[in-house]
């Protein structure tokens, strides 16, 4: 179940890789560096979760469930709000991402993967193993690498950007519901 959880909540990495792949300035090397940093944060998150688990006085499934539901809703709403602001300002078309933007995406993706690792570890502690951070990190890398290369294909560019944000958010919401009810 921890492995399945890691695969489910890493679906958002597919769409992050897709959006980075659509940026001409982004190279695969950047994605590899982001995922190496992400792997380190997943290990750190797993270790932190083990240390603070005993300090939490109530069921950690509640924290994890509601946190992922809120994170999923935030992903979806944030996209639609930012699109609304863009339309009001009259900006049209996709802008090319700067290196700074790519770095910010990498840091956010890595931080989110660390929180995902901690959440899965909380749900399965005290029986969790290093399979959790490894699964989360490897799933993020595989999903983002495959979608990065798919983004270089003309047909994939026709997928609406909104789909990626909605699917990512729904994947996080599903995991939140799994943490609460399974």
PyMOL CGO cylinders between C-alpha atoms (Angstrom):
from pymol import cmd
from pymol.cgo import CYLINDER

trace = [
    CYLINDER, 0.00, 0.00, 0.00, 2.83, 2.54, 0.66, 0.3, 1, 1, 1, 1, 1, 1,
    CYLINDER, 2.83, 2.54, 0.66, 4.18, 1.89, -2.85, 0.3, 1, 1, 1, 1, 1, 1,
    CYLINDER, 4.18, 1.89, -2.85, 0.72, 2.35, -4.42, 0.3, 1, 1, 1, 1, 1, 1,
    CYLINDER, 0.72, 2.35, -4.42, 0.30, 5.56, -2.41, 0.3, 1, 1, 1, 1, 1, 1,
    CYLINDER, 0.30, 5.56, -2.41, 3.65, 6.85, -3.65, 0.3, 1, 1, 1, 1, 1, 1,
    CYLINDER, 3.65, 6.85, -3.65, 2.66, 6.14, -7.24, 0.3, 1, 1, 1, 1, 1, 1,
    CYLINDER, 2.66, 6.14, -7.24, -0.76, 7.78, -6.92, 0.3, 1, 1, 1, 1, 1, 1,
    CYLINDER, -0.76, 7.78, -6.92, 0.37, 11.02, -5.33, 0.3, 1, 1, 1, 1, 1, 1,
    CYLINDER, 0.37, 11.02, -5.33, 3.29, 11.38, -7.74, 0.3, 1, 1, 1, 1, 1, 1,
    CYLINDER, 3.29, 11.38, -7.74, 0.97, 11.79, -10.73, 0.3, 1, 1, 1, 1, 1, 1,
    CYLINDER, 0.97, 11.79, -10.73, 1.40, 15.56, -10.50, 0.3, 1, 1, 1, 1, 1, 1,
    CYLINDER, 1.40, 15.56, -10.50, 5.05, 15.07, -11.51, 0.3, 1, 1, 1, 1, 1, 1,
    CYLINDER, 5.05, 15.07, -11.51, 3.81, 13.89, -14.92, 0.3, 1, 1, 1, 1, 1, 1,
    CYLINDER, 3.81, 13.89, -14.92, 2.21, 17.25, -15.53, 0.3, 1, 1, 1, 1, 1, 1,
    CYLINDER, 2.21, 17.25, -15.53, 5.14, 19.20, -14.14, 0.3, 1, 1, 1, 1, 1, 1,
    CYLINDER, 5.14, 19.20, -14.14, 7.41, 17.37, -16.58, 0.3, 1, 1, 1, 1, 1, 1,
    CYLINDER, 7.41, 17.37, -16.58, 4.91, 18.10, -19.34, 0.3, 1, 1, 1, 1, 1, 1,
    CYLINDER, 4.91, 18.10, -19.34, 4.87, 21.81, -18.62, 0.3, 1, 1, 1, 1, 1, 1,
    CYLINDER, 4.87, 21.81, -18.62, 8.68, 21.95, -18.39, 0.3, 1, 1, 1, 1, 1, 1,
    CYLINDER, 8.68, 21.95, -18.39, 8.99, 19.98, -21.62, 0.3, 1, 1, 1, 1, 1, 1,
    CYLINDER, 8.99, 19.98, -21.62, 6.86, 22.55, -23.41, 0.3, 1, 1, 1, 1, 1, 1,
    CYLINDER, 6.86, 22.55, -23.41, 9.36, 25.25, -22.43, 0.3, 1, 1, 1, 1, 1, 1,
    CYLINDER, 9.36, 25.25, -22.43, 12.07, 25.49, -25.07, 0.3, 1, 1, 1, 1, 1, 1,
    CYLINDER, 12.07, 25.49, -25.07, 14.55, 26.87, -22.56, 0.3, 1, 1, 1, 1, 1, 1,
    CYLINDER, 14.55, 26.87, -22.56, 14.29, 23.87, -20.24, 0.3, 1, 1, 1, 1, 1, 1,
    CYLINDER, 14.29, 23.87, -20.24, 16.73, 21.01, -20.79, 0.3, 1, 1, 1, 1, 1, 1,
    CYLINDER, 16.73, 21.01, -20.79, 16.45, 17.46, -19.55, 0.3, 1, 1, 1, 1, 1, 1,
    CYLINDER, 16.45, 17.46, -19.55, 19.53, 18.08, -17.39, 0.3, 1, 1, 1, 1, 1, 1,
    CYLINDER, 19.53, 18.08, -17.39, 17.50, 20.62, -15.37, 0.3, 1, 1, 1, 1, 1, 1,
    CYLINDER, 17.50, 20.62, -15.37, 14.84, 17.99, -14.76, 0.3, 1, 1, 1, 1, 1, 1,
    CYLINDER, 14.84, 17.99, -14.76, 17.48, 15.48, -13.63, 0.3, 1, 1, 1, 1, 1, 1,
    CYLINDER, 17.48, 15.48, -13.63, 18.95, 18.02, -11.17, 0.3, 1, 1, 1, 1, 1, 1,
    CYLINDER, 18.95, 18.02, -11.17, 15.48, 18.82, -9.83, 0.3, 1, 1, 1, 1, 1, 1,
    CYLINDER, 15.48, 18.82, -9.83, 14.80, 15.13, -9.26, 0.3, 1, 1, 1, 1, 1, 1,
    CYLINDER, 14.80, 15.13, -9.26, 18.16, 14.55, -7.54, 0.3, 1, 1, 1, 1, 1, 1,
    CYLINDER, 18.16, 14.55, -7.54, 17.30, 17.37, -5.11, 0.3, 1, 1, 1, 1, 1, 1,
    CYLINDER, 17.30, 17.37, -5.11, 13.81, 15.89, -4.76, 0.3, 1, 1, 1, 1, 1, 1,
    CYLINDER, 13.81, 15.89, -4.76, 15.26, 12.47, -3.84, 0.3, 1, 1, 1, 1, 1, 1,
    CYLINDER, 15.26, 12.47, -3.84, 17.30, 14.04, -1.05, 0.3, 1, 1, 1, 1, 1, 1,
    CYLINDER, 17.30, 14.04, -1.05, 14.26, 15.84, 0.32, 0.3, 1, 1, 1, 1, 1, 1,
    CYLINDER, 14.26, 15.84, 0.32, 12.19, 12.63, 0.20, 0.3, 1, 1, 1, 1, 1, 1,
    CYLINDER, 12.19, 12.63, 0.20, 14.79, 10.87, 2.36, 0.3, 1, 1, 1, 1, 1, 1,
    CYLINDER, 14.79, 10.87, 2.36, 14.88, 13.86, 4.71, 0.3, 1, 1, 1, 1, 1, 1,
    CYLINDER, 14.88, 13.86, 4.71, 11.07, 13.92, 4.92, 0.3, 1, 1, 1, 1, 1, 1,
    CYLINDER, 11.07, 13.92, 4.92, 10.99, 10.22, 5.76, 0.3, 1, 1, 1, 1, 1, 1,
    CYLINDER, 10.99, 10.22, 5.76, 13.55, 10.67, 8.53, 0.3, 1, 1, 1, 1, 1, 1,
    CYLINDER, 13.55, 10.67, 8.53, 11.75, 13.73, 9.94, 0.3, 1, 1, 1, 1, 1, 1,
    CYLINDER, 11.75, 13.73, 9.94, 8.41, 11.90, 9.91, 0.3, 1, 1, 1, 1, 1, 1,
    CYLINDER, 8.41, 11.90, 9.91, 9.88, 9.10, 12.00, 0.3, 1, 1, 1, 1, 1, 1,
    CYLINDER, 9.88, 9.10, 12.00, 11.21, 11.58, 14.55, 0.3, 1, 1, 1, 1, 1, 1,
    CYLINDER, 11.21, 11.58, 14.55, 8.07, 13.69, 15.00, 0.3, 1, 1, 1, 1, 1, 1,
    CYLINDER, 8.07, 13.69, 15.00, 5.52, 10.86, 14.80, 0.3, 1, 1, 1, 1, 1, 1,
    CYLINDER, 5.52, 10.86, 14.80, 5.70, 10.26, 18.54, 0.3, 1, 1, 1, 1, 1, 1,
    CYLINDER, 5.70, 10.26, 18.54, 5.15, 13.96, 19.29, 0.3, 1, 1, 1, 1, 1, 1,
    CYLINDER, 5.15, 13.96, 19.29, 1.76, 14.07, 17.56, 0.3, 1, 1, 1, 1, 1, 1,
    CYLINDER, 1.76, 14.07, 17.56, -0.95, 13.31, 20.10, 0.3, 1, 1, 1, 1, 1, 1,
    CYLINDER, -0.95, 13.31, 20.10, -3.80, 12.46, 17.72, 0.3, 1, 1, 1, 1, 1, 1,
    CYLINDER, -3.80, 12.46, 17.72, -4.38, 10.38, 14.62, 0.3, 1, 1, 1, 1, 1, 1,
    CYLINDER, -4.38, 10.38, 14.62, -1.90, 11.48, 11.93, 0.3, 1, 1, 1, 1, 1, 1,
    CYLINDER, -1.90, 11.48, 11.93, -4.27, 10.21, 9.23, 0.3, 1, 1, 1, 1, 1, 1,
    CYLINDER, -4.27, 10.21, 9.23, -6.42, 13.29, 9.90, 0.3, 1, 1, 1, 1, 1, 1,
    CYLINDER, -6.42, 13.29, 9.90, -3.49, 15.64, 9.32, 0.3, 1, 1, 1, 1, 1, 1,
    CYLINDER, -3.49, 15.64, 9.32, -2.41, 13.83, 6.17, 0.3, 1, 1, 1, 1, 1, 1,
    CYLINDER, -2.41, 13.83, 6.17, -5.91, 13.45, 4.75, 0.3, 1, 1, 1, 1, 1, 1,
    CYLINDER, -5.91, 13.45, 4.75, -6.95, 17.05, 5.20, 0.3, 1, 1, 1, 1, 1, 1,
    CYLINDER, -6.95, 17.05, 5.20, -3.53, 18.38, 4.15, 0.3, 1, 1, 1, 1, 1, 1,
    CYLINDER, -3.53, 18.38, 4.15, -3.64, 16.52, 0.83, 0.3, 1, 1, 1, 1, 1, 1,
    CYLINDER, -3.64, 16.52, 0.83, -7.25, 17.44, 0.17, 0.3, 1, 1, 1, 1, 1, 1,
    CYLINDER, -7.25, 17.44, 0.17, -6.42, 21.11, 0.78, 0.3, 1, 1, 1, 1, 1, 1,
    CYLINDER, -6.42, 21.11, 0.78, -3.25, 20.86, -1.34, 0.3, 1, 1, 1, 1, 1, 1,
    CYLINDER, -3.25, 20.86, -1.34, -5.21, 19.28, -4.20, 0.3, 1, 1, 1, 1, 1, 1,
    CYLINDER, -5.21, 19.28, -4.20, -7.91, 21.93, -4.05, 0.3, 1, 1, 1, 1, 1, 1,
    CYLINDER, -7.91, 21.93, -4.05, -5.23, 24.63, -3.89, 0.3, 1, 1, 1, 1, 1, 1,
    CYLINDER, -5.23, 24.63, -3.89, -3.55, 23.26, -7.05, 0.3, 1, 1, 1, 1, 1, 1,
    CYLINDER, -3.55, 23.26, -7.05, -6.81, 23.40, -8.96, 0.3, 1, 1, 1, 1, 1, 1,
    CYLINDER, -6.81, 23.40, -8.96, -7.98, 26.78, -7.66, 0.3, 1, 1, 1, 1, 1, 1,
    CYLINDER, -7.98, 26.78, -7.66, -4.56, 28.42, -7.98, 0.3, 1, 1, 1, 1, 1, 1,
    CYLINDER, -4.56, 28.42, -7.98, -4.44, 27.60, -11.67, 0.3, 1, 1, 1, 1, 1, 1,
    CYLINDER, -4.44, 27.60, -11.67, -7.90, 29.00, -12.38, 0.3, 1, 1, 1, 1, 1, 1,
    CYLINDER, -7.90, 29.00, -12.38, -7.24, 32.16, -10.35, 0.3, 1, 1, 1, 1, 1, 1,
    CYLINDER, -7.24, 32.16, -10.35, -3.92, 32.78, -12.13, 0.3, 1, 1, 1, 1, 1, 1,
    CYLINDER, -3.92, 32.78, -12.13, -5.59, 32.25, -15.51, 0.3, 1, 1, 1, 1, 1, 1,
    CYLINDER, -5.59, 32.25, -15.51, -8.32, 34.70, -14.57, 0.3, 1, 1, 1, 1, 1, 1,
    CYLINDER, -8.32, 34.70, -14.57, -5.71, 37.30, -13.60, 0.3, 1, 1, 1, 1, 1, 1,
    CYLINDER, -5.71, 37.30, -13.60, -3.85, 36.74, -16.88, 0.3, 1, 1, 1, 1, 1, 1,
    CYLINDER, -3.85, 36.74, -16.88, -7.04, 37.27, -18.88, 0.3, 1, 1, 1, 1, 1, 1,
    CYLINDER, -7.04, 37.27, -18.88, -7.88, 40.46, -16.99, 0.3, 1, 1, 1, 1, 1, 1,
    CYLINDER, -7.88, 40.46, -16.99, -4.41, 41.84, -17.68, 0.3, 1, 1, 1, 1, 1, 1,
    CYLINDER, -4.41, 41.84, -17.68, -4.79, 40.93, -21.33, 0.3, 1, 1, 1, 1, 1, 1,
    CYLINDER, -4.79, 40.93, -21.33, -1.76, 38.66, -21.60, 0.3, 1, 1, 1, 1, 1, 1,
    CYLINDER, -1.76, 38.66, -21.60, -2.21, 36.09, -24.31, 0.3, 1, 1, 1, 1, 1, 1,
    CYLINDER, -2.21, 36.09, -24.31, -0.27, 32.95, -25.12, 0.3, 1, 1, 1, 1, 1, 1,
    CYLINDER, -0.27, 32.95, -25.12, 2.31, 30.99, -23.22, 0.3, 1, 1, 1, 1, 1, 1,
    CYLINDER, 2.31, 30.99, -23.22, 5.40, 32.82, -22.11, 0.3, 1, 1, 1, 1, 1, 1,
    CYLINDER, 5.40, 32.82, -22.11, 8.78, 31.15, -22.17, 0.3, 1, 1, 1, 1, 1, 1,
    CYLINDER, 8.78, 31.15, -22.17, 9.85, 30.15, -18.68, 0.3, 1, 1, 1, 1, 1, 1,
    CYLINDER, 9.85, 30.15, -18.68, 12.95, 31.78, -17.30, 0.3, 1, 1, 1, 1, 1, 1,
    CYLINDER, 12.95, 31.78, -17.30, 15.64, 29.79, -15.51, 0.3, 1, 1, 1, 1, 1, 1,
    CYLINDER, 15.64, 29.79, -15.51, 14.41, 31.37, -12.26, 0.3, 1, 1, 1, 1, 1, 1,
    CYLINDER, 14.41, 31.37, -12.26, 10.89, 30.04, -12.91, 0.3, 1, 1, 1, 1, 1, 1,
    CYLINDER, 10.89, 30.04, -12.91, 12.26, 26.56, -13.65, 0.3, 1, 1, 1, 1, 1, 1,
    CYLINDER, 12.26, 26.56, -13.65, 14.20, 26.65, -10.35, 0.3, 1, 1, 1, 1, 1, 1,
    CYLINDER, 14.20, 26.65, -10.35, 11.10, 27.73, -8.44, 0.3, 1, 1, 1, 1, 1, 1,
    CYLINDER, 11.10, 27.73, -8.44, 9.09, 24.89, -10.02, 0.3, 1, 1, 1, 1, 1, 1,
    CYLINDER, 9.09, 24.89, -10.02, 11.86, 22.47, -8.97, 0.3, 1, 1, 1, 1, 1, 1,
    CYLINDER, 11.86, 22.47, -8.97, 11.90, 23.70, -5.39, 0.3, 1, 1, 1, 1, 1, 1,
    CYLINDER, 11.90, 23.70, -5.39, 8.10, 23.56, -5.11, 0.3, 1, 1, 1, 1, 1, 1,
    CYLINDER, 8.10, 23.56, -5.11, 7.98, 20.08, -6.67, 0.3, 1, 1, 1, 1, 1, 1,
    CYLINDER, 7.98, 20.08, -6.67, 10.73, 18.87, -4.30, 0.3, 1, 1, 1, 1, 1, 1,
    CYLINDER, 10.73, 18.87, -4.30, 9.09, 20.37, -1.23, 0.3, 1, 1, 1, 1, 1, 1,
    CYLINDER, 9.09, 20.37, -1.23, 5.79, 18.81, -2.19, 0.3, 1, 1, 1, 1, 1, 1,
    CYLINDER, 5.79, 18.81, -2.19, 7.48, 15.41, -2.67, 0.3, 1, 1, 1, 1, 1, 1,
    CYLINDER, 7.48, 15.41, -2.67, 8.99, 15.74, 0.80, 0.3, 1, 1, 1, 1, 1, 1,
    CYLINDER, 8.99, 15.74, 0.80, 5.55, 16.44, 2.28, 0.3, 1, 1, 1, 1, 1, 1,
    CYLINDER, 5.55, 16.44, 2.28, 4.11, 13.52, 0.31, 0.3, 1, 1, 1, 1, 1, 1,
    CYLINDER, 4.11, 13.52, 0.31, 6.80, 11.24, 1.74, 0.3, 1, 1, 1, 1, 1, 1,
    CYLINDER, 6.80, 11.24, 1.74, 6.10, 12.48, 5.26, 0.3, 1, 1, 1, 1, 1, 1,
    CYLINDER, 6.10, 12.48, 5.26, 2.36, 11.99, 4.78, 0.3, 1, 1, 1, 1, 1, 1,
    CYLINDER, 2.36, 11.99, 4.78, 2.73, 8.43, 3.54, 0.3, 1, 1, 1, 1, 1, 1,
    CYLINDER, 2.73, 8.43, 3.54, 5.18, 7.64, 6.34, 0.3, 1, 1, 1, 1, 1, 1,
    CYLINDER, 5.18, 7.64, 6.34, 2.73, 9.02, 8.94, 0.3, 1, 1, 1, 1, 1, 1,
    CYLINDER, 2.73, 9.02, 8.94, -0.06, 6.82, 7.61, 0.3, 1, 1, 1, 1, 1, 1,
    CYLINDER, -0.06, 6.82, 7.61, 2.05, 3.65, 7.67, 0.3, 1, 1, 1, 1, 1, 1,
    CYLINDER, 2.05, 3.65, 7.67, 4.27, 4.29, 10.72, 0.3, 1, 1, 1, 1, 1, 1,
    CYLINDER, 4.27, 4.29, 10.72, 5.57, 2.42, 12.67, 0.3, 1, 1, 1, 1, 1, 1,
    CYLINDER, 5.57, 2.42, 12.67, 5.80, -0.17, 9.86, 0.3, 1, 1, 1, 1, 1, 1,
    CYLINDER, 5.80, -0.17, 9.86, 7.06, 2.14, 7.11, 0.3, 1, 1, 1, 1, 1, 1,
    CYLINDER, 7.06, 2.14, 7.11, 10.30, 1.43, 5.27, 0.3, 1, 1, 1, 1, 1, 1,
    CYLINDER, 10.30, 1.43, 5.27, 12.69, 3.22, 2.93, 0.3, 1, 1, 1, 1, 1, 1,
    CYLINDER, 12.69, 3.22, 2.93, 10.48, 2.00, 0.07, 0.3, 1, 1, 1, 1, 1, 1,
    CYLINDER, 10.48, 2.00, 0.07, 8.33, 5.06, 0.68, 0.3, 1, 1, 1, 1, 1, 1,
    CYLINDER, 8.33, 5.06, 0.68, 10.87, 7.80, -0.15, 0.3, 1, 1, 1, 1, 1, 1,
    CYLINDER, 10.87, 7.80, -0.15, 12.40, 5.69, -2.90, 0.3, 1, 1, 1, 1, 1, 1,
    CYLINDER, 12.40, 5.69, -2.90, 9.00, 5.07, -4.51, 0.3, 1, 1, 1, 1, 1, 1,
    CYLINDER, 9.00, 5.07, -4.51, 7.97, 8.72, -4.29, 0.3, 1, 1, 1, 1, 1, 1,
    CYLINDER, 7.97, 8.72, -4.29, 11.29, 9.94, -5.72, 0.3, 1, 1, 1, 1, 1, 1,
    CYLINDER, 11.29, 9.94, -5.72, 11.48, 7.34, -8.49, 0.3, 1, 1, 1, 1, 1, 1,
    CYLINDER, 11.48, 7.34, -8.49, 7.84, 7.86, -9.46, 0.3, 1, 1, 1, 1, 1, 1,
    CYLINDER, 7.84, 7.86, -9.46, 8.41, 11.61, -9.66, 0.3, 1, 1, 1, 1, 1, 1,
    CYLINDER, 8.41, 11.61, -9.66, 11.47, 11.08, -11.86, 0.3, 1, 1, 1, 1, 1, 1,
    CYLINDER, 11.47, 11.08, -11.86, 9.85, 8.54, -14.19, 0.3, 1, 1, 1, 1, 1, 1,
    CYLINDER, 9.85, 8.54, -14.19, 6.59, 10.47, -14.54, 0.3, 1, 1, 1, 1, 1, 1,
    CYLINDER, 6.59, 10.47, -14.54, 8.31, 13.80, -15.16, 0.3, 1, 1, 1, 1, 1, 1,
    CYLINDER, 8.31, 13.80, -15.16, 10.93, 12.34, -17.54, 0.3, 1, 1, 1, 1, 1, 1,
    CYLINDER, 10.93, 12.34, -17.54, 8.35, 10.53, -19.67, 0.3, 1, 1, 1, 1, 1, 1,
    CYLINDER, 8.35, 10.53, -19.67, 6.10, 13.56, -19.89, 0.3, 1, 1, 1, 1, 1, 1,
    CYLINDER, 6.10, 13.56, -19.89, 9.08, 15.85, -20.60, 0.3, 1, 1, 1, 1, 1, 1,
    CYLINDER, 9.08, 15.85, -20.60, 9.86, 13.83, -23.70, 0.3, 1, 1, 1, 1, 1, 1,
    CYLINDER, 9.86, 13.83, -23.70, 6.19, 13.52, -24.66, 0.3, 1, 1, 1, 1, 1, 1,
    CYLINDER, 6.19, 13.52, -24.66, 5.93, 17.32, -24.54, 0.3, 1, 1, 1, 1, 1, 1,
    CYLINDER, 5.93, 17.32, -24.54, 8.42, 17.51, -27.38, 0.3, 1, 1, 1, 1, 1, 1,
    CYLINDER, 8.42, 17.51, -27.38, 5.88, 15.70, -29.61, 0.3, 1, 1, 1, 1, 1, 1,
    CYLINDER, 5.88, 15.70, -29.61, 3.49, 17.99, -31.51, 0.3, 1, 1, 1, 1, 1, 1,
    CYLINDER, 3.49, 17.99, -31.51, 0.28, 16.16, -30.56, 0.3, 1, 1, 1, 1, 1, 1,
    CYLINDER, 0.28, 16.16, -30.56, 0.86, 16.50, -26.84, 0.3, 1, 1, 1, 1, 1, 1,
    CYLINDER, 0.86, 16.50, -26.84, 1.10, 20.28, -27.13, 0.3, 1, 1, 1, 1, 1, 1,
    CYLINDER, 1.10, 20.28, -27.13, -2.61, 20.35, -27.91, 0.3, 1, 1, 1, 1, 1, 1,
    CYLINDER, -2.61, 20.35, -27.91, -3.55, 19.13, -24.42, 0.3, 1, 1, 1, 1, 1, 1,
    CYLINDER, -3.55, 19.13, -24.42, -5.11, 22.04, -22.50, 0.3, 1, 1, 1, 1, 1, 1,
    CYLINDER, -5.11, 22.04, -22.50, -2.97, 23.24, -19.60, 0.3, 1, 1, 1, 1, 1, 1,
    CYLINDER, -2.97, 23.24, -19.60, -6.00, 23.16, -17.30, 0.3, 1, 1, 1, 1, 1, 1,
    CYLINDER, -6.00, 23.16, -17.30, -6.12, 19.36, -17.60, 0.3, 1, 1, 1, 1, 1, 1,
    CYLINDER, -6.12, 19.36, -17.60, -2.73, 19.00, -15.93, 0.3, 1, 1, 1, 1, 1, 1,
    CYLINDER, -2.73, 19.00, -15.93, -3.67, 21.13, -12.94, 0.3, 1, 1, 1, 1, 1, 1,
    CYLINDER, -3.67, 21.13, -12.94, -7.04, 19.46, -12.46, 0.3, 1, 1, 1, 1, 1, 1,
    CYLINDER, -7.04, 19.46, -12.46, -5.61, 15.92, -12.70, 0.3, 1, 1, 1, 1, 1, 1,
    CYLINDER, -5.61, 15.92, -12.70, -2.75, 16.78, -10.31, 0.3, 1, 1, 1, 1, 1, 1,
    CYLINDER, -2.75, 16.78, -10.31, -5.18, 18.26, -7.81, 0.3, 1, 1, 1, 1, 1, 1,
    CYLINDER, -5.18, 18.26, -7.81, -7.57, 15.32, -8.08, 0.3, 1, 1, 1, 1, 1, 1,
    CYLINDER, -7.57, 15.32, -8.08, -4.70, 12.84, -7.50, 0.3, 1, 1, 1, 1, 1, 1,
    CYLINDER, -4.70, 12.84, -7.50, -3.77, 14.66, -4.29, 0.3, 1, 1, 1, 1, 1, 1,
    CYLINDER, -3.77, 14.66, -4.29, -7.42, 14.79, -3.18, 0.3, 1, 1, 1, 1, 1, 1,
    CYLINDER, -7.42, 14.79, -3.18, -7.80, 11.04, -3.81, 0.3, 1, 1, 1, 1, 1, 1,
    CYLINDER, -7.80, 11.04, -3.81, -4.76, 10.33, -1.66, 0.3, 1, 1, 1, 1, 1, 1,
    CYLINDER, -4.76, 10.33, -1.66, -6.16, 12.57, 1.06, 0.3, 1, 1, 1, 1, 1, 1,
    CYLINDER, -6.16, 12.57, 1.06, -9.41, 10.64, 1.01, 0.3, 1, 1, 1, 1, 1, 1,
    CYLINDER, -9.41, 10.64, 1.01, -7.48, 7.34, 1.08, 0.3, 1, 1, 1, 1, 1, 1,
    CYLINDER, -7.48, 7.34, 1.08, -5.60, 8.53, 4.17, 0.3, 1, 1, 1, 1, 1, 1,
    CYLINDER, -5.60, 8.53, 4.17, -8.86, 9.41, 5.90, 0.3, 1, 1, 1, 1, 1, 1,
    CYLINDER, -8.86, 9.41, 5.90, -10.93, 6.35, 5.01, 0.3, 1, 1, 1, 1, 1, 1,
    CYLINDER, -10.93, 6.35, 5.01, -8.61, 3.41, 4.27, 0.3, 1, 1, 1, 1, 1, 1,
]
cmd.load_cgo(trace, "trace")
